[in-house]
Amino acid sequence: MNAIPAVASDVPEKRSEEPEGPARTWQERGRALVVRFGPAVWCYAVLKLIGFTVFMKLLSFSGEYAKKPARFGGGANPWDVVATWDGWWYQQVARFGYHPALVPIPNGPVGFSVEQNSAAFFPLYPGLMRMTSDVTGLGLYGAGMLVSVLASLFAAAGIYAVVEKLTGDARSGVIAAGIWAIAPGSGAEWAVYSDSLFVALAAWACYCVMTKQWVAAGVITLVAGLNRPTSAALIGAVGLAALVELYRRESGVLRPLAAMLLAPLGLLGYVGWVGWRTGEWGGYFRLQHDAWLHYFDWGQGTWHAIRGVLLGRSDYPFAFPIPDLFATLIVLSLPMLIVLLVRLRPPLVLTAYTLATIVSVLGSLGIFGNVSRYLLPAFPLFIALAVGMRKLSLPVLATVLGTGAVASGWYAGYVIFELGVP
């Protein structure tokens, strides 16, 4: 029996409840982003929340924070601890701005000949703290924590994007974001510190290079240069990748060249400004050297610290037994992690960025126990671990990462903030 064709007027008009045009496009894009990055961000957030809760509980059980000065790991409650040390300086910058100066210290401690100054702390993170505080009405502490937490979520998404692009496997990307949540230095991710913000920028800059978005990579690296001096590793990696791309002519000339020119402007701009304000073009580096005792010493400080830990001595600068022991174990594990990463044949930008970060950390004098935090930006080291863990069943994977999250509350939080100096 032949079907009777319907008359147009007999067909009820189809009404869509979804908005059309640009609004519908934005909704679809939003849903696509949630579908793509949601698992990695949730995995990171849950693991991080577990570790952070354990960290706060350990602080409460100890009670040592109540005996320490508010600037140096103390406060009225455990929450204050994550806003001490560098966090105190960032709040000073956000509240009062900069007053760069090189003020000599007569008869100061050995190695310290200039007064410490907030100009050693780069402006992006405290600037975002101040802006967030003004917009939300939160105090600088709350604003700093909000910026750090949100930045950490963007960092988790960026790590996922890089790993998924490299391996073609979304599960590996989710696991890599989870490993970053429980990494040895992860206690600084949810604190009034600039670490999460820098890793977010670094991960997305690397992703833009991997996807040939050269101008975006240059702009993001420029912004990263306003956040931490360790952006020099990222600048070098992006510049090197752009130089190779120029040689190959696969992306033309203008876009890689733009990335090379844009990448260093943030770092050079701030260092130049500090030099101008102090009246000495190397003012920033003198401040780091003479006021903070942090400078590139070709690894001598690292060698003395490791030797001291292995021999059971504490005759090296800034000795903290438990953090230093963990730092030594991390340093000894680096060759294995590097070899495993290289076996995956990652793109040049990831290899160069990771190696440059490691060299800058191990080659500089500083608080050796902070190696775990200083290496936090070297997230590509976790990629091989994530790839190796992707075949684990969900219950086994949850047990491994969950146990690591609980333990991280101690080794990544309490050990760094309470038993050492972050």
C-alpha positions as semicolon CSV with decimal commas, in nm:
position;residue;x (nm);y (nm);z (nm)
1;M;0,000;0,000;0,000
2;N;0,148;0,330;-0,110
3;A;0,208;0,590;0,158
4;I;0,019;0,913;0,123
5;P;0,262;1,205;0,103
6;A;0,213;1,454;0,383
7;V;0,118;1,809;0,308
8;A;0,357;2,067;0,453
9;S;0,075;2,227;0,648
10;D;-0,010;1,891;0,807
11;V;0,338;1,841;0,956
12;P;0,369;1,999;1,301
13;E;0,645;2,254;1,326
14;K;0,950;2,116;1,503
15;R;1,046;2,333;1,797
16;S;1,393;2,307;1,936
17;E;1,446;2,405;2,295
18;E;1,815;2,462;2,229
19;P;1,917;2,816;2,137
20;E;2,026;2,864;1,782
21;G;2,312;3,058;1,630
22;P;2,616;3,163;1,833
23;A;2,460;3,068;2,168
24;R;2,406;2,713;2,052
25;T;2,759;2,701;1,917
26;W;2,902;2,812;2,251
27;Q;2,692;2,556;2,435
28;E;2,814;2,281;2,207
29;R;3,172;2,392;2,252
30;G;3,129;2,400;2,627
31;R;2,987;2,049;2,632
32;A;3,270;1,929;2,409
33;L;3,529;2,078;2,647
34;V;3,363;1,915;2,946
35;V;3,354;1,579;2,769
36;R;3,716;1,608;2,663
37;F;3,880;1,750;2,975
38;G;3,628;1,660;3,245
39;P;3,773;1,317;3,337
40;A;4,127;1,452;3,373
41;V;4,022;1,756;3,575
42;W;3,798;1,548;3,803
43;C;4,070;1,289;3,852
44;Y;4,316;1,560;3,946
45;A;4,074;1,747;4,173
46;V;3,965;1,439;4,369
47;L;4,321;1,317;4,426
48;K;4,439;1,665;4,517
49;L;4,152;1,714;4,760
50;I;4,241;1,388;4,935
51;G;4,605;1,489;4,971
52;F;4,520;1,842;5,083
53;T;4,280;1,711;5,348
54;V;4,546;1,477;5,486
55;F;4,793;1,767;5,490
56;M;4,555;1,987;5,692
57;K;4,484;1,701;5,934
58;L;4,854;1,640;5,992
59;L;4,906;2,008;6,065
60;S;4,620;1,996;6,316
61;F;4,754;1,682;6,484
62;S;5,101;1,834;6,512
63;G;5,008;2,181;6,628
64;E;5,363;2,300;6,560
65;Y;5,236;2,575;6,331
66;A;5,100;2,760;6,637
67;K;5,455;2,792;6,773
68;K;5,604;2,945;6,458
69;P;5,601;3,306;6,335
70;A;5,322;3,392;6,093
71;R;5,571;3,455;5,811
72;F;5,764;3,134;5,859
73;G;5,525;2,840;5,856
74;G;5,303;2,953;6,143
75;G;4,963;3,107;6,194
76;A;4,642;3,102;6,392
77;N;4,517;2,785;6,218
78;P;4,648;2,522;5,974
79;W;4,510;2,709;5,673
80;D;4,749;2,996;5,738
81;V;5,050;2,772;5,675
82;V;4,993;2,757;5,297
83;A;5,020;3,137;5,282
84;T;5,356;3,163;5,458
85;W;5,714;3,177;5,328
86;D;5,687;3,278;4,959
87;G;5,312;3,322;5,009
88;W;5,379;3,607;5,252
89;W;5,594;3,784;4,993
90;Y;5,332;3,744;4,721
91;Q;5,075;3,904;4,950
92;Q;5,313;4,194;5,014
93;V;5,351;4,251;4,640
94;A;4,975;4,230;4,585
95;R;4,909;4,477;4,866
96;F;5,192;4,728;4,833
97;G;5,346;4,675;4,491
98;Y;5,721;4,684;4,429
99;H;5,997;4,903;4,569
100;P;6,310;4,752;4,409
101;A;6,630;4,839;4,590
102;L;6,973;4,697;4,659
103;V;7,029;4,786;5,024
104;P;7,362;4,660;5,164
105;I;7,366;4,470;5,495
106;P;7,667;4,565;5,710
107;N;7,814;4,255;5,876
108;G;7,530;4,035;5,751
109;P;7,522;3,653;5,763
110;V;7,772;3,470;5,544
111;G;7,662;3,494;5,180
112;F;7,396;3,760;5,243
113;S;7,514;4,112;5,167
114;V;7,190;4,273;5,042
115;E;6,851;4,305;5,212
116;Q;6,577;4,080;5,077
117;N;6,330;4,258;4,853
118;S;5,994;4,161;4,702
119;A;6,129;4,239;4,353
120;A;6,262;3,882;4,352
121;F;5,901;3,765;4,302
122;F;5,759;3,805;3,954
123;P;5,440;4,010;3,904
124;L;5,185;3,788;3,725
125;Y;5,063;3,583;4,020
126;P;5,038;3,869;4,275
127;G;4,878;4,081;4,004
128;L;4,608;3,817;3,954
129;M;4,570;3,794;4,333
130;R;4,506;4,167;4,357
131;M;4,264;4,169;4,064
132;T;4,073;3,865;4,197
133;S;4,053;4,023;4,542
134;D;3,915;4,348;4,399
135;V;3,657;4,169;4,183
136;T;3,538;3,906;4,432
137;G;3,579;4,091;4,759
138;L;3,798;3,812;4,893
139;G;4,105;3,899;5,092
140;L;4,444;3,849;4,934
141;Y;4,479;3,509;5,099
142;G;4,148;3,382;4,962
143;A;4,216;3,536;4,623
144;G;4,559;3,373;4,608
145;M;4,415;3,033;4,692
146;L;4,138;3,075;4,435
147;V;4,388;3,166;4,163
148;S;4,610;2,870;4,253
149;V;4,326;2,616;4,259
150;L;4,178;2,734;3,929
151;A;4,523;2,746;3,771
152;S;4,589;2,390;3,888
153;L;4,274;2,273;3,710
154;F;4,390;2,442;3,389
155;A;4,730;2,281;3,441
156;A;4,568;1,938;3,472
157;A;4,376;2,001;3,150
158;G;4,696;2,116;2,978
159;I;4,889;1,809;3,091
160;Y;4,605;1,591;2,962
161;A;4,610;1,771;2,626
162;V;4,987;1,726;2,588
163;V;4,983;1,357;2,680
164;E;4,676;1,277;2,471
165;K;4,838;1,450;2,172
166;L;5,167;1,264;2,221
167;T;5,029;0,916;2,287
168;G;4,692;0,930;2,113
169;D;4,546;0,780;2,429
170;A;4,301;0,975;2,646
171;R;4,339;0,733;2,938
172;S;4,711;0,808;2,961
173;G;4,631;1,179;2,969
174;V;4,390;1,135;3,259
175;I;4,644;0,928;3,452
176;A;4,918;1,185;3,390
177;A;4,697;1,457;3,537
178;G;4,637;1,231;3,836
179;I;5,009;1,166;3,885
180;W;5,075;1,540;3,882
181;A;4,822;1,575;4,166
182;I;5,028;1,343;4,387
183;A;5,377;1,440;4,265
184;P;5,648;1,493;4,529
185;G;5,621;1,872;4,507
186;S;5,245;1,890;4,467
187;G;5,193;2,054;4,807
188;A;5,261;2,390;4,641
189;E;4,977;2,344;4,391
190;W;4,706;2,448;4,638
191;A;4,891;2,721;4,825
192;V;4,957;3,093;4,786
193;Y;5,236;3,007;4,544
194;S;5,280;3,067;4,170
195;D;5,368;2,707;4,080
196;S;5,028;2,594;3,948
197;L;4,993;2,905;3,735
198;F;5,332;2,849;3,577
199;V;5,268;2,481;3,502
200;A;4,933;2,570;3,342
201;L;5,106;2,819;3,112
202;A;5,396;2,583;3,037
203;A;5,170;2,288;2,953
204;W;4,953;2,489;2,717
205;A;5,255;2,654;2,556
206;C;5,398;2,309;2,484
207;Y;5,064;2,194;2,347
208;C;5,046;2,495;2,115
209;V;5,392;2,412;1,981
210;M;5,288;2,048;1,929
211;T;4,982;2,164;1,732
212;K;5,176;2,427;1,533
213;Q;4,995;2,721;1,693
214;W;5,312;2,926;1,701
215;V;5,179;3,271;1,779
216;A;4,972;3,136;2,067
217;A;5,277;2,950;2,198
218;G;5,481;3,270;2,188
219;V;5,215;3,474;2,366
220;I;5,164;3,213;2,640
221;T;5,539;3,186;2,694
222;L;5,562;3,564;2,713
223;V;5,300;3,559;2,990
224;A;5,481;3,274;3,166
225;G;5,792;3,491;3,167
226;L;5,605;3,733;3,394
227;N;5,539;3,457;3,645
228;R;5,865;3,284;3,735
229;P;6,235;3,312;3,642
230;T;6,229;2,938;3,563
231;S;6,038;3,036;3,250
232;A;6,383;3,055;3,092
233;A;6,360;2,678;3,034
234;L;6,026;2,717;2,857
235;I;6,151;3,013;2,654
236;G;6,452;2,814;2,537
237;A;6,242;2,511;2,447
238;V;5,982;2,710;2,251
239;G;6,256;2,910;2,079
240;L;6,448;2,598;1,983
241;A;6,136;2,427;1,846
242;A;6,049;2,740;1,647
243;L;6,403;2,759;1,509
244;V;6,382;2,398;1,386
245;E;6,043;2,475;1,234
246;L;6,194;2,772;1,053
247;Y;6,461;2,547;0,910
248;R;6,204;2,294;0,792
249;R;5,968;2,564;0,656
250;E;5,664;2,350;0,741
251;S;5,477;2,642;0,901
252;G;5,616;2,919;0,690
253;V;5,840;3,188;0,832
254;L;5,630;3,450;1,008
255;R;5,455;3,237;1,271
256;P;5,761;3,051;1,409
257;L;5,958;3,375;1,394
258;A;5,683;3,550;1,589
259;A;5,701;3,278;1,856
260;M;6,078;3,322;1,886
261;L;6,048;3,699;1,923
262;L;5,750;3,699;2,160
263;A;5,860;3,421;2,396
264;P;6,136;3,602;2,590
265;L;5,970;3,943;2,617
266;G;5,799;3,884;2,951
267;L;6,107;3,759;3,133
268;L;6,341;4,015;2,976
269;G;6,092;4,293;3,037
270;Y;6,061;4,229;3,410
271;V;6,432;4,166;3,468
272;G;6,510;4,484;3,272
273;W;6,257;4,682;3,475
274;V;6,409;4,568;3,805
275;G;6,753;4,659;3,674
276;W;6,629;5,003;3,573
277;R;6,463;5,064;3,910
278;T;6,766;4,949;4,109
279;G;7,005;5,149;3,895
280;E;7,201;4,837;3,805
281;W;7,119;4,640;3,491
282;G;7,204;4,314;3,662
283;G;7,006;4,421;3,968
284;Y;6,767;4,127;3,963
285;F;7,048;3,873;3,950
286;R;7,242;4,053;4,223
287;L;6,929;4,050;4,438
288;Q;6,891;3,675;4,387
289;H;7,260;3,613;4,454
290;D;7,328;3,844;4,749
291;A;6,986;3,858;4,918
292;W;6,838;3,513;4,855
293;L;7,154;3,307;4,797
294;H;6,992;3,155;4,489
295;Y;7,205;3,142;4,178
296;F;7,350;2,903;3,920
297;D;7,656;2,737;4,071
298;W;7,703;2,454;3,819
299;G;7,560;2,197;4,059
300;Q;7,805;2,243;4,347
301;G;7,529;2,300;4,600
302;T;7,338;1,995;4,479
303;W;7,649;1,778;4,497
304;H;7,735;1,888;4,850
305;A;7,378;1,830;4,965
306;I;7,353;1,481;4,814
307;R;7,693;1,389;4,954
308;G;7,585;1,512;5,294
309;V;7,261;1,310;5,286
310;L;7,438;0,992;5,172
311;L;7,703;1,027;5,443
312;G;7,454;1,124;5,713
313;R;7,594;1,476;5,756
314;S;7,431;1,819;5,766
315;D;7,731;2,039;5,686
316;Y;7,579;2,197;5,375
317;P;7,363;2,511;5,333
318;F;6,993;2,491;5,424
319;A;7,003;2,135;5,559
320;F;6,664;1,976;5,640
321;P;6,701;1,600;5,698
322;I;6,365;1,457;5,581
323;P;6,304;1,690;5,283
324;D;6,667;1,644;5,178
325;L;6,632;1,265;5,188
326;F;6,330;1,281;4,958
327;A;6,511;1,525;4,732
328;T;6,805;1,284;4,704
329;L;6,574;0,995;4,610
330;I;6,410;1,215;4,346
331;V;6,745;1,316;4,197
332;L;6,856;0,951;4,182
333;S;6,534;0,859;4,000
334;L;6,577;1,125;3,732
335;P;6,798;0,921;3,494
336;M;6,536;0,645;3,483
337;L;6,252;0,889;3,420
338;I;6,448;1,070;3,149
339;V;6,532;0,747;2,966
340;L;6,169;0,634;2,982
341;L;6,056;0,969;2,844
342;V;6,308;0,967;2,558
343;R;6,196;0,615;2,460
344;L;5,854;0,761;2,378
345;R;6,022;0,992;2,123
346;P;5,845;1,308;2,240
347;P;5,855;1,624;2,030
348;L;6,157;1,848;2,069
349;V;5,975;2,107;2,279
350;L;5,895;1,854;2,554
351;T;6,244;1,706;2,564
352;A;6,418;2,044;2,562
353;Y;6,182;2,190;2,823
354;T;6,221;1,894;3,059
355;L;6,601;1,876;3,034
356;A;6,642;2,252;3,067
357;T;6,420;2,252;3,377
358;I;6,625;1,973;3,536
359;V;6,956;2,145;3,457
360;S;6,836;2,476;3,599
361;V;6,714;2,308;3,920
362;L;7,013;2,083;3,987
363;G;7,263;2,341;3,866
364;S;7,145;2,615;4,103
365;L;7,221;2,677;4,467
366;G;6,911;2,687;4,681
367;I;6,722;2,495;4,945
368;F;6,796;2,138;4,836
369;G;6,487;1,999;5,008
370;N;6,280;2,204;4,762
371;V;6,397;2,002;4,462
372;S;6,059;1,828;4,463
373;R;5,880;2,162;4,424
374;Y;6,131;2,306;4,180
375;L;6,084;2,000;3,954
376;L;5,705;2,026;3,964
377;P;5,701;2,203;3,623
378;A;5,881;1,904;3,465
379;F;5,551;1,724;3,412
380;P;5,671;1,536;3,098
381;L;5,867;1,310;3,336
382;F;5,532;1,156;3,437
383;I;5,426;1,065;3,083
384;A;5,605;0,730;3,068
385;L;5,457;0,634;3,406
386;A;5,110;0,723;3,282
387;V;5,156;0,517;2,966
388;G;5,276;0,221;3,170
389;M;4,975;0,245;3,404
390;R;4,707;0,276;3,138
391;K;4,651;-0,100;3,118
392;L;4,565;-0,127;3,487
393;S;4,204;-0,201;3,569
394;L;4,001;0,080;3,720
395;P;3,999;-0,066;4,076
396;V;4,374;-0,120;4,070
397;L;4,438;0,224;3,924
398;A;4,212;0,387;4,183
399;T;4,397;0,203;4,461
400;V;4,740;0,307;4,335
401;L;4,654;0,673;4,278
402;G;4,436;0,694;4,589
403;T;4,711;0,558;4,810
404;G;4,952;0,803;4,653
405;A;4,707;1,086;4,723
406;V;4,688;0,997;5,091
407;A;5,065;0,968;5,118
408;S;5,116;1,296;4,931
409;G;4,947;1,481;5,214
410;W;5,255;1,394;5,416
411;Y;5,550;1,390;5,174
412;A;5,426;1,669;4,944
413;G;5,252;1,883;5,204
414;Y;5,359;1,834;5,563
415;V;5,723;1,748;5,490
416;I;5,776;2,051;5,269
417;F;5,581;2,314;5,462
418;E;5,633;2,194;5,820
419;L;5,961;2,001;5,820
420;G;6,136;2,215;5,560
421;V;6,106;2,552;5,385
422;P;5,895;2,551;5,065
